Amino acid sequence: MLTGGIVAVAGQFKGWYFAVYAIAAGVFVCLLEYPRSKRKRGSTMERCGQKYMTAVVKVFGPLTRNYYVRAVLHAALAVPAGFLLSTILGTVCLGIASGIYLLAAVRGEEWSPIEQKPRERPRGGDTIKQPPSNPPPRPPVDTRRKQPAEEGGQVNPIPVEAE
């Protein structure tokens, strides 16, 4: 919708005021949809810079957390952009997104922010009991061979003379 609006304004299409609306609505939808929601199970990776937009989305409370509200909002934003050919694809996408949000709301889902847990860093002395004796890359444990103690390492094929 955003791209279609830019094309319509730049091309001075008839009904360009719908294109200006489509640009504004497209920017709003992009900002609203950028922060990811926390999953119920598993872990969720936060997007780059998401914490700033998450704070803005949290300020609006139930207007942005509730998926019923998002479904109605997406459907309402899609209607005026449908009057211009260059924004039809964005209108269809917003309509589909509205249906998906409605389905998610019926199932009881809601947007919840990703809160950062303070990570407890393990102390170096407590976790390492004994440093590895074999330099990397190390073969898997089951394929390692025990070297006999009397073997003193490798034999250098090139004679070395001390000066």
C-alpha positions in Angstrom: 0.0 0.0 0.0 2.9 2.3 0.8 4.6 1.7 -2.5 1.4 2.0 -4.5 0.7 5.3 -2.8 4.2 6.6 -3.6 3.7 5.5 -7.3 0.3 7.2 -7.5 1.5 10.5 -6.0 4.6 10.6 -8.1 2.6 9.7 -11.3 -0.1 12.3 -10.3 -2.9 9.7 -10.8 -6.5 10.8 -10.7 -7.6 10.5 -7.1 -4.1 11.1 -5.8 -5.5 12.1 -2.4 -6.3 8.4 -1.9 -2.6 7.8 -2.5 -1.6 10.3 0.1 -3.9 8.5 2.5 -2.3 5.2 1.5 1.2 6.5 2.2 0.1 7.7 5.7 -1.8 4.4 6.4 1.1 2.3 5.1 3.6 4.1 7.4 1.3 3.6 10.4 0.8 -0.1 9.7 4.6 -0.6 9.3 5.2 1.0 12.6 2.4 -0.9 14.3 3.5 -4.2 12.9 7.3 -3.9 13.4 7.5 -5.1 17.0 7.2 -8.9 17.3 4.9 -10.4 19.9 6.3 -12.9 22.5 5.4 -16.5 21.8 3.5 -18.5 24.4 6.0 -21.3 24.1 9.7 -21.2 23.1 11.8 -18.2 22.6 11.3 -15.1 20.4 14.2 -13.2 18.9 13.7 -9.4 19.2 14.1 -7.4 16.0 16.8 -4.7 15.7 15.5 -1.6 17.4 12.3 -3.2 18.5 12.5 -2.1 22.1 11.8 1.5 21.0 8.7 0.7 19.1 7.6 -1.8 21.8 7.5 1.1 24.2 5.3 3.1 21.9 2.9 0.2 21.3 2.7 -0.5 25.0 1.6 3.1 25.7 -1.6 2.6 23.7 -2.4 -0.5 25.8 -5.5 -2.4 24.8 -5.9 -0.5 21.5 -2.7 -2.2 20.2 -2.6 -5.4 22.2 -6.1 -6.7 21.4 -6.3 -8.5 18.1 -10.0 -7.7 17.7 -9.0 -4.0 17.6 -6.2 -4.7 15.2 -8.5 -6.7 12.9 -11.0 -3.8 12.7 -8.2 -1.2 12.4 -6.7 -3.1 9.4 -10.1 -3.5 7.7 -10.9 0.2 8.2 -7.4 1.3 6.9 -7.8 -0.9 3.8 -11.2 0.5 2.6 -10.1 4.0 1.3 -7.0 2.7 -0.4 -9.2 0.3 -2.4 -10.4 3.2 -4.6 -7.0 3.6 -6.4 -5.6 0.9 -8.7 -2.0 1.3 -7.5 -3.0 0.6 -3.9 -5.3 -2.4 -4.6 -2.6 -5.0 -3.7 -2.0 -3.3 -0.4 -5.7 -3.2 0.3 -6.0 -6.9 -0.4 -3.0 -7.6 1.9 -4.5 -5.6 4.7 -7.9 -7.4 4.2 -6.1 -10.7 4.6 -4.2 -9.5 7.6 -7.5 -8.4 9.1 -8.9 -11.8 8.7 -5.9 -13.4 10.2 -6.1 -11.1 13.2 -9.8 -11.9 13.6 -9.0 -15.6 13.6 -6.2 -15.1 16.2 -8.5 -13.0 18.4 -11.2 -15.7 18.3 -8.6 -18.3 19.4 -7.8 -16.1 22.4 -4.4 -14.7 21.3 -3.2 -11.2 22.1 0.0 -9.2 21.5 2.4 -9.3 24.4 5.8 -7.5 24.5 9.1 -9.3 24.6 10.6 -8.5 28.0 14.3 -8.8 28.4 15.3 -11.0 31.3 18.5 -10.0 33.0 21.1 -12.6 32.1 23.1 -14.0 34.9 26.6 -14.5 33.6 28.2 -17.6 34.9 31.4 -16.9 36.7 34.5 -18.2 34.9 36.0 -20.0 37.8 32.9 -21.9 38.8 32.0 -23.4 35.4 35.4 -24.5 34.1 36.6 -27.4 36.2 39.6 -28.5 34.1 40.7 -26.8 30.8 40.8 -29.0 27.7 44.1 -30.8 27.2 43.5 -31.4 23.4 43.8 -28.4 21.1 40.8 -27.7 18.8 39.4 -29.0 16.6 38.6 -31.9 18.9 37.0 -35.1 17.6 33.8 -36.3 19.3 34.3 -38.0 22.6 33.4 -41.5 21.4 36.0 -41.4 18.6 39.0 -40.1 20.7 41.9 -42.4 21.2 43.9 -42.4 24.4 47.5 -41.7 23.7 50.0 -43.8 25.6 51.9 -41.9 28.3 55.3 -43.1 27.0 54.7 -41.6 23.6 56.2 -38.1 23.9 54.4 -36.4 21.0 55.2 -36.4 17.3 58.6 -36.9 15.6 59.8 -34.0 13.5 60.9 -35.4 10.1 63.2 -32.4 9.5 66.4 -32.4 11.6 66.7 -29.4 13.9 70.0 -28.3 15.1 70.5 -26.0 18.1 72.9 -23.2 17.6 
